Amino acid sequence: MKDLALVLVADHHWRRGPVWKAALAYLFGRRERRVSIDWELTFAWWRGQPYLIRMREPR
C-alpha cells in the first residue's frame, strides 16, 4: 500500500506540478529505482518531493 501511495503522489507531482520543478527533478534529483513484478519505476526526488520519471515493463 505504501508503494502505491508513493506512485500516486509522484505521478501527481510530475503531471500536475510546475514544469520547472519537474525539469529540476529530472535533471538534478536523487534517483531511486524500484522493481515490482509488473513494473520498473524510476523516481526522482527534488526537495523532499517524489516525481515519477519513468514507468516501464521490466526486462
C-alpha positions as a Markdown table, in Angstrom:
| # | Residue | x | y | z |
|---|---|---|---|---|
| 1 | Met | 0.0 | 0.0 | 0.0 |
| 2 | Lys | 2.9 | 2.3 | 0.8 |
| 3 | Asp | 4.4 | 1.9 | -2.6 |
| 4 | Leu | 1.1 | 2.6 | -4.3 |
| 5 | Ala | 0.8 | 5.8 | -2.4 |
| 6 | Leu | 4.3 | 6.8 | -3.5 |
| 7 | Val | 3.5 | 6.1 | -7.2 |
| 8 | Leu | 0.3 | 8.1 | -7.0 |
| 9 | Val | 1.9 | 11.1 | -5.3 |
| 10 | Ala | 5.0 | 11.0 | -7.6 |
| 11 | Asp | 2.8 | 10.8 | -10.7 |
| 12 | His | 0.7 | 13.7 | -9.5 |
| 13 | His | 3.8 | 15.9 | -8.9 |
| 14 | Trp | 5.1 | 15.0 | -12.4 |
| 15 | Arg | 1.9 | 15.7 | -14.3 |
| 16 | Arg | 0.2 | 18.5 | -12.3 |
| 17 | Gly | 3.1 | 20.3 | -10.7 |
| 18 | Pro | 5.0 | 23.2 | -12.3 |
| 19 | Val | 7.1 | 22.3 | -15.3 |
| 20 | Trp | 10.2 | 23.9 | -13.9 |
| 21 | Lys | 10.1 | 21.8 | -10.8 |
| 22 | Ala | 9.7 | 18.6 | -12.8 |
| 23 | Ala | 12.6 | 19.6 | -15.0 |
| 24 | Leu | 14.8 | 20.3 | -12.0 |
| 25 | Ala | 13.8 | 16.9 | -10.5 |
| 26 | Tyr | 14.6 | 15.2 | -13.8 |
| 27 | Leu | 18.0 | 16.8 | -14.2 |
| 28 | Phe | 19.3 | 17.1 | -10.7 |
| 29 | Gly | 17.1 | 15.0 | -8.5 |
| 30 | Arg | 18.2 | 12.0 | -6.5 |
| 31 | Arg | 17.2 | 8.8 | -8.4 |
| 32 | Glu | 15.5 | 5.8 | -6.9 |
| 33 | Arg | 14.6 | 2.7 | -8.9 |
| 34 | Arg | 12.0 | 0.2 | -7.7 |
| 35 | Val | 11.2 | -3.0 | -9.5 |
| 36 | Ser | 8.0 | -5.0 | -8.9 |
| 37 | Ile | 6.5 | -8.0 | -10.7 |
| 38 | Asp | 4.7 | -5.8 | -13.3 |
| 39 | Trp | 6.7 | -2.5 | -13.5 |
| 40 | Glu | 10.1 | -0.9 | -13.2 |
| 41 | Leu | 9.7 | 2.5 | -11.7 |
| 42 | Thr | 12.2 | 5.3 | -11.5 |
| 43 | Phe | 11.6 | 8.2 | -9.2 |
| 44 | Ala | 13.5 | 11.5 | -8.9 |
| 45 | Trp | 13.4 | 13.2 | -5.5 |
| 46 | Trp | 13.6 | 17.0 | -5.5 |
| 47 | Arg | 13.5 | 18.9 | -2.2 |
| 48 | Gly | 11.6 | 16.1 | -0.5 |
| 49 | Gln | 9.0 | 15.6 | -3.2 |
| 50 | Pro | 9.0 | 12.5 | -5.4 |
| 51 | Tyr | 8.5 | 12.7 | -9.2 |
| 52 | Leu | 7.7 | 9.6 | -11.3 |
| 53 | Ile | 10.0 | 10.0 | -14.3 |
| 54 | Arg | 9.9 | 6.5 | -15.8 |
| 55 | Met | 7.4 | 3.6 | -15.7 |
| 56 | Arg | 8.1 | 0.6 | -17.9 |
| 57 | Glu | 7.8 | -3.1 | -18.0 |
| 58 | Pro | 10.8 | -4.9 | -16.6 |
| 59 | Arg | 13.2 | -6.6 | -18.9 |
